[in-house]
Amino acid sequence: MPDEPSILSHEERAVAAALDAGTDPVTIANERDSSIEEVEAAVDRIREKTERAFATLTESPFTGDLAADLDPERRAALRTALAED
């Protein structure tokens, strides 16, 4: 299965990557030369899109088939992401 583009915008992906690396929102705002409000809004959008993605996975009749088609590396990365607190 080819990698599909993320539903996150370029800005949201950058914020998500920084959060995943353990960077706090204030530092992200400073590093991106943006306001904390802009970063918090990006965080809210990321959370909302993630919640919608999970709802979609729950309702889709294709979830099992697509999961079975994942290559082992991508499946492992997904399992790791889901296991994190």
C-alpha contacts under 8 A as a table, 3 or more apart, distances in Angstrom:
res1	aa1	res2	aa2	distance
1	M	69	D	6.38
1	M	70	L	6.24
1	M	71	D	7.32
6	S	9	S	7.56
7	I	49	K	7.50
8	L	11	E	7.88
8	L	12	E	5.53
8	L	13	R	5.84
8	L	46	I	6.91
8	L	49	K	7.53
9	S	12	E	5.02
9	S	13	R	6.09
10	H	13	R	5.17
10	H	14	A	6.32
11	E	14	A	5.15
11	E	15	V	6.29
11	E	42	A	7.62
12	E	15	V	5.07
12	E	16	A	5.93
12	E	42	A	5.71
12	E	43	V	7.42
12	E	45	R	7.74
12	E	46	I	6.48
13	R	16	A	4.97
13	R	17	A	6.02
14	A	17	A	5.17
14	A	18	A	6.26
15	V	18	A	5.11
15	V	19	L	6.13
15	V	28	I	7.09
15	V	39	V	7.23
15	V	42	A	7.13
15	V	43	V	7.32
16	A	19	L	5.06
16	A	20	D	6.01
16	A	43	V	7.52
16	A	46	I	7.44
17	A	20	D	4.99
17	A	21	A	6.20
18	A	21	A	5.04
18	A	22	G	6.52
18	A	23	T	5.38
18	A	24	D	7.91
18	A	28	I	6.89
19	L	22	G	5.09
19	L	23	T	5.08
19	L	24	D	6.46
19	L	25	P	7.43
20	D	23	T	7.33
23	T	27	T	6.46
23	T	28	I	6.51
24	D	27	T	5.47
24	D	28	I	6.26
25	P	28	I	4.91
25	P	29	A	6.10
25	P	36	I	6.69
25	P	39	V	6.34
25	P	40	E	7.04
26	V	29	A	5.12
26	V	30	N	6.28
26	V	36	I	5.83
27	T	30	N	5.02
27	T	31	E	6.01
28	I	31	E	5.11
28	I	32	R	5.99
28	I	39	V	7.24
29	A	32	R	5.18
29	A	33	D	5.83
29	A	34	S	4.89
29	A	35	S	5.48
29	A	36	I	5.32
29	A	38	E	7.69
29	A	39	V	6.01
30	N	33	D	5.02
30	N	34	S	6.34
30	N	35	S	7.49
31	E	34	S	7.81
34	S	38	E	6.53
34	S	39	V	7.36
35	S	38	E	5.24
35	S	39	V	6.58
36	I	39	V	5.07
36	I	40	E	6.00
37	E	40	E	5.02
37	E	41	A	6.03
38	E	41	A	5.07
38	E	42	A	6.25
39	V	42	A	4.99
39	V	43	V	6.19
40	E	43	V	4.95
40	E	44	D	6.18
41	A	44	D	5.02
41	A	45	R	6.24
42	A	45	R	5.05
42	A	46	I	6.12
43	V	46	I	5.06
43	V	47	R	6.19
44	D	47	R	5.15
44	D	48	E	6.12
45	R	48	E	5.02
45	R	49	K	6.04
46	I	49	K	5.21
46	I	50	T	6.07
47	R	50	T	5.06
47	R	51	E	6.16
48	E	51	E	5.14
48	E	52	R	6.21
49	K	52	R	5.02
49	K	53	A	6.04
50	T	53	A	4.99
50	T	54	F	6.29
51	E	54	F	5.21
51	E	55	A	6.26
52	R	55	A	4.99
52	R	56	T	6.08
53	A	56	T	5.03
53	A	57	L	6.19
54	F	57	L	5.03
54	F	58	T	6.21
55	A	58	T	5.12
55	A	59	E	6.34
56	T	59	E	5.19
56	T	60	S	5.82
57	L	60	S	5.32
57	L	63	T	5.72
58	T	63	T	7.55
60	S	63	T	5.72
61	P	64	G	7.38
62	F	65	D	5.34
62	F	66	L	6.10
63	T	66	L	5.28
63	T	67	A	6.06
64	G	67	A	5.12
64	G	68	A	6.15
65	D	68	A	5.14
65	D	69	D	6.34
66	L	69	D	5.04
66	L	70	L	6.51
67	A	70	L	5.38
67	A	75	R	7.59
70	L	74	R	6.16
70	L	75	R	5.74
71	D	74	R	5.47
71	D	75	R	6.14
72	P	75	R	5.03
72	P	76	A	6.03
73	E	76	A	5.14
73	E	77	A	6.25
74	R	77	A	5.04
74	R	78	L	6.20
75	R	78	L	5.11
75	R	79	R	6.17
76	A	79	R	5.07
76	A	80	T	6.11
77	A	80	T	5.09
77	A	81	A	6.16
78	L	81	A	5.05
78	L	82	L	6.13
79	R	82	L	5.11
79	R	83	A	6.06
80	T	83	A	5.14
80	T	84	E	6.40
81	A	84	E	5.52
82	L	85	D	7.95
